[in-house]
């Protein structure tokens, strides 16, 4: 086979046709972003594909990347043998199936349905697939890239494939290029990712080039300087037809999925809250880099050793994806059946909802507690309600509706405290609760800045080349004590990075506040009114209202932010809770809120707190501001919170391997505190593992159910929302966020190699906070570590698509879907299941194929409380 020349670097910009530009844009748009480690929030890695049915996407990703979206059939066989998957579930899934057009019959509800004989035949097929002796599933028929073709002929070196070599080379370059915090020296970003790569590759003397290094240097020099022109030139040189370009470009990006996701994040941030013209082209530059490798390797291939017609197969990629999707039909029916098993249990509980547990008629509400919708809050809320029937709990997104970023006093870093879907509109910092507040704040800010500058110089000294040996020899012993101390068991509270550089006595005097509250009481009141309305907290206020954010506690954990509050941008919810409490306690703000229609009683006080999800402790803040008449309610709440912590810890003990400590509540508590500080602990807590449902309804609907920490709970009363404005907010924001969480856990479970971060024992942090390598190279790893999903013996996360249950009229839900394409796509394309709880009867219906039909119930979800 004759070598294919690269297109000339003199190719005009017009060579990038409109069609090719669309293919490039489409391929880049398919890649979901990944957030940096210090803001590690859950992301649906299939986000760029949600405009297509999930089964079709499974076919496409299998064809382009060899990725599965369901677990292997052997896992379903285990569920079948254990009785968790039954024939009734298979029948229900078969009855929901839709045959290809032209083969289906039409039922009374105008939906394509299967006749009873077809259902029975399909069930027999599913049962056969679940037999242990059924044929093993073959490898997915992924279309090969040039790196794969070269590996089939001859690897780069013994024990090293061309795929691994190219991935390592590009990945190391990206790590150096994007580094902002870790390396002492960095690249000049002016030349761009693509330009610096060309320069570095020509300096690389270690590549096993078949035709010699001089040929490689010449070929790289011929590459066009413009990334888009380089993409066009590479495609032309490889003879990829226009019909196959979109698929090929997508496959090239998927081969470097981690760095593609990082570049997608940079583009996401550039576009977030900015004009439509704002963008970032790093993902296109990465595509140009990886595609240039394809072309260079094709040129360097031994004569007549690569298939002559390999490029033609890419024109048939769509057909291949459709064929694979059809071949995976059984897998998706099994997936739906196991989801139906969980749905039926939940539906049974929802339809049998009764009065609040232990709360008799006329029971006075002594306190209200607002928690995040996070699944871990479900366990604690249930425990708190059981500990004290006079406490009413509510669920709301944990950023509490505040569109803020937080900048610590005297610090230069500002971090978002809201979901990744949104851009902060306001910035908060600390104020000093002292008569000399302003001068004292300036003093504290100066002290912090001096401390941080000294630490920066110290870090520079430690990292200097001249300190490589002298530093260790001179000062290494000083670190021995610190190392030993970190290795000893400790149950101490976590140290907050926000307190860095501040004197201990000053920390208690600092409170995060919203500048708007001081500058414009009317605007602050409008914001407070909107938040209370969205919460549904518009009347019947208790004397004490706890606003409980949440955060996790772990040591030596690069993914620690993934255990914090995703609604707060992967941060603790402390700032949001304290800011909102301060806002709602201000008389001027309350006066404006009253003008707008919500009367907060004068004796109601809002109290901020933080639920530590590792230890199930709740820390209360700013208690010195609690009015004297409310002191009794505060003490009662503290007692109830402590009792709830005991119950919640006991419920979680077995899952953490601490069941043997259950008879001794104090020993269990101490063990969890030590676990939180243990720098060798790979599973400080289970996070949002096994999440399965999102329930949007009044708390009375779920209060008698034990949902086992698997449900997101959002309070909502449709009667307070006649125009469905709040429902629209819920379905376009929290529902999307819970979908992101659910599918991140799903993808990390079913394909950890591509969408998870592997073994955390091998993690090395990249660029200070960009992400992790598994080992010393390879692609940037995204998603969750294996230890967050598996306990060493079995999976702890069951990969089920999210089931969303909303108590609201069907017409209102239909209206939201009609007005918002993203919500419509998530539902109609099978990325989540949407159910409606009929407000008056409690009957549950499911939205499928664009229409509503009754949903069947099974056994009750969990034991009644």
TORFITOR-770608 format. One record per residue (C-alpha): residue in three letters; x, y, z. Coordinates in steps of 0.2 Angstrom, whole numbers, padded with zeros to 4 digits, always signed. Layout:
ALAXYZ
...
//
This chain:
UNK+0000+0000+0000
UNK+0007+0017-0005
UNK+0010+0029+0009
UNK-0004+0043+0010
UNK+0003+0060+0009
UNK-0003+0073+0021
UNK-0012+0088+0014
UNK-0002+0103+0010
UNK+0000+0115+0024
UNK-0004+0128+0011
UNK-0022+0122+0010
UNK-0033+0137+0011
UNK-0045+0140+0026
UNK-0059+0137+0014
UNK-0054+0118+0014
UNK-0064+0117+0031
UNK-0081+0116+0023
UNK-0097+0120+0032
UNK-0101+0102+0032
UNK-0084+0098+0040
UNK-0086+0112+0053
UNK-0103+0104+0058
UNK-0095+0087+0060
UNK-0082+0095+0071
UNK-0094+0104+0081
UNK-0105+0089+0083
UNK-0091+0078+0089
UNK-0085+0090+0102
UNK-0103+0093+0108
UNK-0105+0074+0112
UNK-0091+0076+0125
UNK-0098+0079+0143
UNK-0087+0090+0154
UNK-0078+0085+0170
UNK-0075+0097+0184
UNK-0058+0099+0193
UNK-0055+0089+0209
UNK-0057+0104+0221
UNK-0075+0106+0213
UNK-0078+0088+0209
UNK-0097+0087+0205
UNK-0106+0072+0197
UNK-0109+0074+0178
UNK-0119+0063+0167
UNK-0105+0057+0155
UNK-0118+0054+0141
UNK-0124+0072+0142
UNK-0120+0076+0124
UNK-0130+0061+0118
UNK-0147+0064+0127
UNK-0155+0070+0112
UNK-0155+0052+0106
UNK-0163+0037+0113
UNK-0152+0028+0126
UNK-0153+0012+0117
UNK-0147+0020+0101
UNK-0133+0029+0110
UNK-0127+0012+0117
UNK-0126+0006+0099
UNK-0116+0021+0094
UNK-0104+0021+0109
UNK-0101+0002+0107
UNK-0097+0005+0089
UNK-0086+0020+0092
UNK-0077+0016+0108
UNK-0082-0002+0113
UNK-0091+0005+0128
UNK-0107-0004+0136
UNK-0121+0005+0145
UNK-0127-0010+0154
UNK-0118-0023+0165
UNK-0113-0040+0158
UNK-0127-0052+0156
UNK-0119-0063+0170
UNK-0124-0049+0183
UNK-0142-0051+0178
UNK-0141-0070+0180
UNK-0135-0067+0198
UNK-0150-0056+0201
UNK-0161-0069+0193
UNK-0154-0083+0204
UNK-0155-0073+0219
UNK-0174-0069+0216
UNK-0171-0050+0215
UNK-0176-0051+0197
UNK-0192-0062+0194
UNK-0203-0067+0179
UNK-0216-0054+0184
UNK-0203-0041+0181
UNK-0198-0048+0164
UNK-0216-0049+0159
UNK-0218-0030+0164
UNK-0203-0025+0154
UNK-0209-0035+0139
UNK-0226-0027+0140
UNK-0217-0010+0139
UNK-0207-0015+0124
UNK-0211-0008+0107
UNK-0207-0018+0091
UNK-0199-0010+0076
UNK-0211+0000+0065
UNK-0222-0011+0055
UNK-0221-0026+0067
UNK-0231-0018+0081
UNK-0250-0018+0084
UNK-0259-0003+0090
UNK-0267-0003+0107
UNK-0282+0007+0114
UNK-0270+0021+0120
UNK-0263+0023+0103
UNK-0246+0016+0108
UNK-0237+0003+0098
UNK-0239-0013+0109
UNK-0235-0031+0108
UNK-0249-0044+0108
UNK-0250-0057+0122
UNK-0241-0070+0111
UNK-0227-0058+0107
UNK-0225-0054+0125
UNK-0224-0072+0130
UNK-0211-0076+0116
UNK-0201-0061+0122
UNK-0202-0067+0140
UNK-0196-0084+0135
UNK-0181-0076+0126
UNK-0177-0066+0142
UNK-0178-0081+0153
UNK-0166-0091+0141
UNK-0154-0076+0142
UNK-0154-0078+0160
UNK-0149-0096+0161
UNK-0131-0099+0167
UNK-0128-0110+0151
UNK-0132-0096+0139
UNK-0119-0090+0127
UNK-0106-0078+0133
UNK-0108-0060+0126
UNK-0095-0057+0113
UNK-0083-0041+0113
UNK-0092-0026+0105
UNK-0088-0024+0087
UNK-0079-0007+0089
UNK-0073+0001+0072
UNK-0054+0002+0073
UNK-0043+0018+0073
UNK-0026+0018+0065
UNK-0018+0015+0081
UNK-0028-0001+0082
UNK-0023-0006+0065
UNK-0004-0003+0069
UNK-0006-0013+0084
UNK-0013-0028+0074
UNK+0002-0027+0063
UNK+0016-0023+0076
UNK+0015-0015+0093
UNK+0026+0000+0096
UNK+0038-0009+0107
UNK+0036-0026+0117
UNK+0023-0024+0130
UNK+0018-0006+0124
UNK+0005-0004+0110
UNK+0003+0011+0099
UNK-0013+0015+0107
UNK-0005+0016+0124
UNK+0010+0026+0117
UNK+0000+0039+0109
UNK-0012+0041+0124
UNK+0003+0043+0135
UNK+0012+0055+0124
UNK-0004+0066+0122
UNK-0009+0064+0140
UNK+0008+0070+0147
UNK+0008+0085+0135
UNK-0009+0090+0141
UNK-0004+0087+0159
UNK+0010+0099+0157
UNK+0001+0112+0146
UNK-0014+0113+0158
UNK-0005+0113+0174
UNK-0008+0129+0184
UNK-0004+0124+0202
UNK+0008+0109+0203
UNK+0023+0112+0192
UNK+0036+0125+0195
UNK+0039+0128+0177
UNK+0025+0128+0164
UNK+0023+0130+0145
UNK+0019+0146+0136
UNK+0000+0145+0133
UNK+0002+0158+0119
UNK+0005+0144+0106
UNK-0010+0134+0111
UNK-0012+0116+0115
UNK-0010+0111+0097
UNK+0005+0122+0093
UNK+0015+0117+0109
UNK+0012+0099+0105
UNK+0019+0101+0087
UNK+0034+0109+0094
UNK+0037+0096+0108
UNK+0034+0081+0096
UNK+0048+0087+0085
UNK+0060+0087+0100
UNK+0055+0069+0105
UNK+0069+0057+0102
UNK+0061+0042+0109
UNK+0048+0037+0097
UNK+0050+0021+0088
UNK+0047+0028+0070
UNK+0047+0016+0056
UNK+0054+0028+0043
UNK+0066+0037+0055
UNK+0065+0053+0066
UNK+0069+0065+0051
UNK+0054+0059+0042
UNK+0043+0062+0058
UNK+0050+0079+0060
UNK+0047+0083+0042
UNK+0029+0077+0043
UNK+0025+0086+0059
UNK+0032+0102+0051
UNK+0020+0100+0036
UNK+0005+0100+0048
UNK-0006+0116+0046
UNK-0004+0128+0060
UNK-0022+0130+0062
UNK-0031+0116+0072
UNK-0046+0116+0060
UNK-0036+0116+0045
UNK-0025+0102+0052
UNK-0041+0092+0055
UNK-0046+0094+0037
UNK-0029+0090+0031
UNK-0029+0074+0042
UNK-0046+0068+0036
UNK-0041+0071+0018
UNK-0025+0062+0020
UNK-0034+0047+0028
UNK-0047+0047+0014
UNK-0061+0048+0027
UNK-0077+0052+0017
UNK-0089+0065+0023
UNK-0101+0052+0027
UNK-0089+0045+0040
UNK-0081+0060+0047
UNK-0093+0064+0061
UNK-0092+0046+0068
UNK-0073+0046+0065
UNK-0070+0062+0074
UNK-0081+0056+0089
UNK-0071+0040+0090
UNK-0055+0050+0090
UNK-0061+0061+0105
UNK-0067+0046+0114
UNK-0050+0037+0113
UNK-0044+0052+0124
UNK-0060+0053+0134
UNK-0053+0060+0150
UNK-0043+0075+0142
UNK-0058+0077+0130
UNK-0069+0079+0145
UNK-0057+0092+0153
UNK-0057+0102+0137
UNK-0076+0101+0137
UNK-0076+0108+0154
UNK-0065+0123+0149
UNK-0078+0126+0135
UNK-0093+0124+0147
UNK-0085+0137+0159
UNK-0082+0149+0145
UNK-0100+0148+0139
UNK-0108+0148+0156
UNK-0117+0164+0159
UNK-0108+0172+0144
UNK-0113+0177+0127
UNK-0116+0164+0114
UNK-0100+0170+0105
UNK-0090+0166+0120
UNK-0081+0149+0119
UNK-0065+0140+0121
UNK-0057+0129+0107
UNK-0046+0118+0117
UNK-0056+0103+0113
UNK-0054+0106+0095
UNK-0036+0108+0097
UNK-0035+0091+0106
UNK-0045+0084+0092
UNK-0032+0091+0080
UNK-0018+0083+0090
UNK-0025+0066+0091
UNK-0031+0066+0073
UNK-0013+0071+0067
UNK-0007+0056+0077
UNK-0019+0045+0066
UNK-0012+0052+0050
UNK+0006+0052+0055
UNK+0005+0033+0060
UNK-0004+0029+0044
UNK+0010+0037+0034
UNK+0023+0028+0044
UNK+0014+0011+0042
UNK+0024-0003+0034
UNK+0020-0005+0016
UNK+0005-0015+0012
UNK+0002-0020+0030
UNK-0015-0010+0033
UNK-0032-0014+0026
UNK-0034-0004+0010
UNK-0053-0002+0014
UNK-0052+0002+0032
UNK-0057+0020+0030
UNK-0073+0015+0020
UNK-0080+0006+0035
UNK-0082+0023+0044
UNK-0095+0028+0031
UNK-0105+0014+0038
UNK-0103+0018+0056
UNK-0122+0023+0058
UNK-0128+0007+0051
UNK-0116-0003+0062
UNK-0122+0007+0077
UNK-0140+0003+0073
UNK-0136-0016+0071
UNK-0127-0016+0088
UNK-0142-0007+0096
UNK-0154-0021+0089
UNK-0142-0034+0095
UNK-0142-0027+0113
UNK-0161-0026+0114
UNK-0161-0041+0126
UNK-0149-0032+0137
UNK-0160-0016+0138
UNK-0176-0027+0142
UNK-0166-0035+0156
UNK-0160-0017+0162
UNK-0178-0011+0162
UNK-0184-0027+0171
UNK-0172-0024+0186
UNK-0177-0006+0186
UNK-0196-0011+0187
UNK-0192-0022+0202
UNK-0186-0006+0212
UNK-0200+0005+0205
UNK-0214-0007+0210
UNK-0207-0007+0228
UNK-0207+0012+0229
UNK-0224+0014+0220
UNK-0232+0002+0233
UNK-0225+0014+0247
UNK-0231+0030+0239
UNK-0248+0023+0235
UNK-0250+0018+0254
UNK-0245+0034+0261
UNK-0253+0038+0277
UNK-0252+0051+0291
UNK-0235+0056+0298
UNK-0227+0043+0309
UNK-0230+0046+0327
UNK-0237+0064+0324
UNK-0254+0064+0331
UNK-0267+0077+0328
UNK-0263+0094+0335
UNK-0244+0090+0338
UNK-0235+0106+0339
UNK-0221+0109+0327
UNK-0206+0114+0339
UNK-0194+0116+0325
UNK-0192+0114+0306
UNK-0176+0107+0298
UNK-0172+0110+0280
UNK-0160+0098+0272
UNK-0152+0095+0255
UNK-0161+0083+0244
UNK-0146+0072+0244
UNK-0149+0053+0247
UNK-0139+0053+0263
UNK-0151+0066+0270
UNK-0165+0054+0269
UNK-0158+0043+0282
UNK-0154+0057+0294
UNK-0171+0065+0291
UNK-0180+0049+0295
UNK-0170+0047+0311
UNK-0173+0065+0316
UNK-0192+0063+0314
UNK-0192+0047+0323
UNK-0182+0055+0338
UNK-0194+0070+0339
UNK-0211+0070+0331
UNK-0212+0088+0334
UNK-0198+0092+0322
UNK-0204+0094+0304
UNK-0191+0091+0290
UNK-0191+0097+0272
UNK-0180+0094+0257
UNK-0173+0107+0245
UNK-0157+0108+0234
UNK-0143+0111+0246
UNK-0137+0127+0239
UNK-0153+0134+0245
UNK-0156+0144+0230
UNK-0142+0156+0233
UNK-0133+0161+0216
UNK-0116+0164+0225
UNK-0098+0162+0224
UNK-0088+0162+0241
UNK-0071+0171+0243
UNK-0064+0169+0261
UNK-0059+0185+0269
UNK-0042+0191+0263
UNK-0041+0177+0251
UNK-0039+0178+0232
UNK-0048+0162+0228
UNK-0066+0162+0224
UNK-0076+0146+0223
UNK-0094+0143+0216
UNK-0107+0137+0229
UNK-0120+0132+0217
UNK-0124+0118+0204
UNK-0112+0117+0189
UNK-0127+0121+0178
UNK-0127+0139+0184
UNK-0116+0153+0185
UNK-0114+0163+0201
UNK-0122+0181+0201
UNK-0116+0186+0218
UNK-0100+0185+0229
UNK-0100+0183+0248
UNK-0086+0184+0260
UNK-0085+0185+0279
UNK-0089+0200+0290
UNK-0084+0202+0308
UNK-0096+0202+0322
UNK-0087+0215+0333
UNK-0090+0233+0337
UNK-0074+0237+0328
UNK-0079+0225+0314
UNK-0072+0235+0299
UNK-0054+0238+0306
UNK-0053+0221+0313
UNK-0058+0213+0296
UNK-0044+0223+0288
UNK-0032+0217+0301
UNK-0037+0199+0299
UNK-0036+0200+0280
UNK-0019+0207+0282
UNK-0013+0193+0294
UNK-0020+0179+0282
UNK-0012+0187+0267
UNK+0005+0187+0276
UNK+0003+0169+0281
UNK-0002+0164+0264
UNK+0013+0173+0256
UNK+0025+0165+0268
UNK+0018+0148+0264
UNK+0020+0151+0245
UNK+0038+0156+0247
UNK+0040+0140+0258
UNK+0032+0129+0245
UNK+0043+0137+0231
UNK+0059+0133+0242
UNK+0054+0115+0244
UNK+0051+0113+0226
UNK+0066+0121+0220
UNK+0079+0110+0211
UNK+0093+0115+0223
UNK+0082+0109+0237
UNK+0080+0091+0231
UNK+0093+0084+0243
UNK+0097+0098+0255
UNK+0079+0100+0261
UNK+0076+0082+0265
UNK+0093+0080+0274
UNK+0091+0096+0284
UNK+0072+0096+0288
UNK+0066+0079+0284
UNK+0066+0074+0302
UNK+0054+0088+0307
UNK+0041+0080+0296
UNK+0043+0063+0305
UNK+0032+0069+0319
UNK+0019+0076+0308
UNK+0019+0060+0298
UNK+0018+0049+0314
UNK+0004+0060+0320
UNK-0006+0058+0304
UNK-0004+0040+0306
UNK-0012+0038+0323
UNK-0030+0036+0326
UNK-0039+0053+0328
UNK-0057+0057+0331
UNK-0055+0076+0330
UNK-0065+0087+0320
UNK-0060+0092+0302
UNK-0049+0107+0300
UNK-0057+0119+0287
UNK-0046+0126+0274
UNK-0056+0142+0275
UNK-0048+0145+0292
UNK-0030+0145+0285
UNK-0020+0159+0291
UNK-0032+0166+0304
UNK-0029+0167+0322
UNK-0039+0154+0332
UNK-0049+0167+0342
UNK-0054+0176+0326
UNK-0063+0162+0318
UNK-0078+0162+0329
UNK-0081+0181+0325
UNK-0082+0178+0306
UNK-0098+0175+0297
UNK-0101+0174+0279
UNK-0114+0187+0273
UNK-0121+0193+0257
UNK-0116+0211+0253
UNK-0133+0213+0245
UNK-0141+0212+0262
UNK-0132+0227+0268
UNK-0133+0237+0251
UNK-0151+0234+0245
UNK-0164+0227+0258
UNK-0177+0228+0244
UNK-0167+0217+0232
UNK-0162+0205+0247
UNK-0180+0204+0252
UNK-0185+0199+0234
UNK-0171+0186+0234
UNK-0177+0179+0251
UNK-0195+0178+0245
UNK-0191+0169+0230
UNK-0181+0156+0240
UNK-0194+0153+0253
UNK-0207+0152+0239
UNK-0197+0139+0230
UNK-0195+0129+0246
UNK-0213+0130+0249
UNK-0210+0137+0266
UNK-0222+0151+0266
UNK-0233+0149+0282
UNK-0233+0140+0298
UNK-0216+0144+0303
UNK-0209+0136+0319
UNK-0200+0146+0332
UNK-0183+0138+0326
UNK-0179+0134+0308
UNK-0163+0124+0305
UNK-0155+0127+0288
UNK-0144+0111+0287
UNK-0131+0111+0273
UNK-0120+0095+0272
UNK-0102+0091+0269
UNK-0091+0075+0271
UNK-0075+0072+0280
UNK-0060+0062+0274
UNK-0041+0062+0273
UNK-0029+0060+0259
UNK-0044+0059+0247
UNK-0042+0068+0230
UNK-0060+0065+0226
UNK-0066+0072+0243
UNK-0076+0086+0234
UNK-0087+0072+0226
UNK-0093+0067+0244
UNK-0098+0085+0248
UNK-0113+0094+0242
UNK-0115+0093+0223
UNK-0128+0107+0223
UNK-0114+0118+0231
UNK-0102+0115+0217
UNK-0093+0101+0226
UNK-0091+0111+0242
UNK-0098+0110+0260
UNK-0115+0118+0261
UNK-0110+0128+0277
UNK-0108+0145+0268
UNK-0125+0144+0260
UNK-0133+0139+0276
UNK-0125+0153+0286
UNK-0128+0166+0272
UNK-0147+0161+0270
UNK-0149+0161+0289
UNK-0141+0178+0291
UNK-0152+0185+0276
UNK-0168+0178+0284
UNK-0165+0184+0301
UNK-0163+0203+0296
UNK-0178+0214+0300
UNK-0176+0224+0285
UNK-0176+0209+0274
UNK-0191+0201+0283
UNK-0201+0218+0281
UNK-0198+0216+0262
UNK-0203+0198+0262
UNK-0219+0202+0271
UNK-0223+0216+0258
UNK-0222+0202+0245
UNK-0234+0191+0254
UNK-0224+0180+0266
UNK-0226+0184+0285
UNK-0211+0177+0295
UNK-0216+0178+0314
UNK-0205+0190+0324
UNK-0201+0175+0336
UNK-0195+0164+0322
UNK-0176+0162+0321
UNK-0166+0154+0307
UNK-0151+0143+0313
UNK-0138+0137+0301
UNK-0130+0120+0303
UNK-0120+0107+0294
UNK-0123+0088+0293
UNK-0107+0079+0292
UNK-0112+0064+0281
UNK-0096+0053+0286
UNK-0100+0054+0305
UNK-0119+0059+0305
UNK-0115+0074+0317
UNK-0124+0090+0315
UNK-0114+0106+0319
UNK-0124+0121+0323
UNK-0117+0138+0319
UNK-0120+0156+0326
UNK-0129+0150+0341
UNK-0124+0165+0350
UNK-0137+0175+0339
UNK-0152+0164+0345
UNK-0164+0174+0355
UNK-0166+0170+0373
UNK-0184+0165+0372
UNK-0179+0151+0359
UNK-0165+0144+0370
UNK-0176+0130+0376
UNK-0181+0125+0358
UNK-0162+0126+0353
UNK-0158+0114+0367
UNK-0172+0102+0363
UNK-0166+0102+0345
UNK-0148+0098+0350
UNK-0154+0083+0360
UNK-0165+0077+0345
UNK-0150+0079+0333
UNK-0139+0069+0344
UNK-0152+0055+0345
UNK-0154+0055+0326
UNK-0136+0054+0324
UNK-0135+0038+0334
UNK-0149+0030+0324
UNK-0142+0035+0307
UNK-0125+0029+0312
UNK-0132+0012+0317
UNK-0141+0011+0301
UNK-0125+0014+0291
UNK-0114+0003+0302
UNK-0116-0014+0293
UNK-0113-0006+0275
UNK-0096+0001+0282
UNK-0091-0016+0290
UNK-0094-0009+0308
UNK-0109-0020+0313
UNK-0099-0028+0327
UNK-0099-0011+0336
UNK-0118-0008+0335
UNK-0121-0012+0354
UNK-0110+0002+0359
UNK-0116+0018+0351
UNK-0100+0028+0358
UNK-0088+0015+0350
UNK-0097+0016+0334
UNK-0096+0035+0334
UNK-0078+0035+0338
UNK-0074+0023+0324
UNK-0083+0034+0312
UNK-0073+0049+0317
UNK-0057+0040+0316
UNK-0062+0033+0299
UNK-0065+0051+0293
UNK-0047+0056+0298
UNK-0038+0040+0293
UNK-0027+0044+0278
UNK-0027+0025+0273
UNK-0046+0024+0272
UNK-0052+0021+0254
UNK-0070+0021+0259
UNK-0073+0035+0272
UNK-0092+0034+0267
UNK-0102+0027+0253
UNK-0108+0044+0246
UNK-0123+0043+0235
UNK-0120+0025+0230
UNK-0136+0015+0225
UNK-0146+0031+0222
UNK-0162+0026+0212
UNK-0176+0038+0214
UNK-0180+0056+0215
UNK-0197+0060+0224
UNK-0205+0077+0223
UNK-0220+0078+0234
UNK-0225+0084+0252
UNK-0215+0075+0265
UNK-0231+0066+0271
UNK-0231+0056+0255
UNK-0214+0047+0260
UNK-0214+0049+0279
UNK-0219+0031+0283
UNK-0207+0024+0270
UNK-0189+0018+0274
UNK-0181+0022+0257
UNK-0164+0016+0264
UNK-0154+0031+0258
UNK-0158+0028+0240
UNK-0170+0042+0236
UNK-0167+0061+0233
UNK-0182+0070+0242
UNK-0188+0087+0237
UNK-0203+0094+0246
UNK-0216+0102+0234
UNK-0235+0106+0236
UNK-0243+0109+0219
UNK-0257+0119+0227
UNK-0244+0133+0231
UNK-0239+0133+0213
UNK-0254+0137+0202
UNK-0243+0143+0187
UNK-0231+0128+0189
UNK-0216+0140+0190
UNK-0208+0130+0205
UNK-0212+0114+0196
UNK-0203+0121+0181
UNK-0188+0125+0192
UNK-0188+0108+0199
UNK-0189+0098+0183
UNK-0176+0109+0174
UNK-0163+0110+0188
UNK-0164+0098+0203
UNK-0171+0084+0191
UNK-0156+0087+0179
UNK-0144+0087+0193
UNK-0150+0071+0200
UNK-0149+0063+0183
UNK-0131+0069+0182
UNK-0127+0060+0199
UNK-0137+0045+0194
UNK-0129+0042+0177
UNK-0111+0046+0184
UNK-0113+0032+0196
UNK-0121+0021+0182
UNK-0107+0025+0170
UNK-0093+0022+0182
UNK-0101+0005+0187
UNK-0104-0002+0170
UNK-0088+0005+0161
UNK-0076+0011+0174
UNK-0061+0010+0162
UNK-0069+0024+0151
UNK-0080+0033+0163
UNK-0073+0029+0180
UNK-0056+0033+0188
UNK-0050+0015+0192
UNK-0041+0010+0208
UNK-0038+0025+0220
UNK-0023+0016+0227
UNK-0014+0020+0211
UNK-0020+0038+0209
UNK-0008+0052+0206
UNK-0015+0070+0206
UNK-0012+0079+0189
UNK-0009+0098+0189
UNK-0013+0101+0207
UNK-0032+0099+0204
UNK-0036+0094+0186
UNK-0039+0076+0190
UNK-0029+0060+0192
UNK-0019+0047+0183
UNK-0020+0029+0187
UNK-0002+0026+0190
UNK+0010+0038+0181
UNK+0002+0040+0165
UNK-0012+0035+0153
UNK-0027+0046+0150
UNK-0034+0058+0163
UNK-0046+0047+0173
UNK-0064+0054+0176
UNK-0079+0048+0186
UNK-0078+0038+0202
UNK-0065+0026+0209
UNK-0069+0007+0210
UNK-0068+0009+0229
UNK-0083+0021+0229
UNK-0093+0007+0220
UNK-0087-0010+0226
UNK-0083-0016+0243
UNK-0070-0029+0238
UNK-0083-0043+0237
UNK-0098-0036+0228
UNK-0105-0020+0219
UNK-0112-0008+0231
UNK-0120+0002+0217
UNK-0135-0005+0207
UNK-0134+0004+0190
UNK-0153+0009+0188
UNK-0158+0024+0178
UNK-0166+0037+0189
UNK-0185+0035+0193
UNK-0193+0052+0196
UNK-0209+0053+0205
UNK-0218+0070+0205
UNK-0235+0074+0214
UNK-0242+0086+0202
UNK-0256+0087+0189
UNK-0250+0078+0173
UNK-0255+0093+0163
UNK-0242+0104+0172
UNK-0228+0091+0169
UNK-0233+0090+0151
UNK-0232+0109+0150
UNK-0214+0109+0157
UNK-0208+0095+0145
UNK-0216+0104+0130
UNK-0207+0120+0134
UNK-0190+0113+0138
UNK-0181+0101+0126
UNK-0168+0095+0138
UNK-0182+0089+0150
UNK-0192+0081+0136
UNK-0176+0072+0129
UNK-0172+0065+0146
UNK-0189+0058+0148
UNK-0194+0053+0130
UNK-0176+0046+0126
UNK-0176+0035+0141
UNK-0162+0043+0151
UNK-0174+0043+0166
UNK-0191+0037+0171
UNK-0204+0049+0175
UNK-0219+0045+0186
UNK-0234+0056+0191
UNK-0242+0054+0208
UNK-0260+0059+0207
UNK-0262+0071+0221
UNK-0280+0066+0227
UNK-0279+0047+0225
UNK-0261+0043+0226
UNK-0262+0033+0210
UNK-0245+0032+0201
UNK-0244+0034+0182
UNK-0228+0033+0171
UNK-0224+0043+0155
UNK-0219+0032+0142
UNK-0218+0035+0123
UNK-0226+0052+0125
UNK-0241+0046+0134
UNK-0246+0042+0152
UNK-0252+0025+0158
UNK-0255+0017+0175
UNK-0240+0010+0184
UNK-0241-0006+0193
UNK-0235-0008+0211
UNK-0226-0022+0220
UNK-0221-0025+0238
UNK-0218-0009+0249
UNK-0202-0001+0248
UNK-0193-0004+0264
UNK-0202-0006+0281
UNK-0214+0007+0288
UNK-0206+0019+0300
//
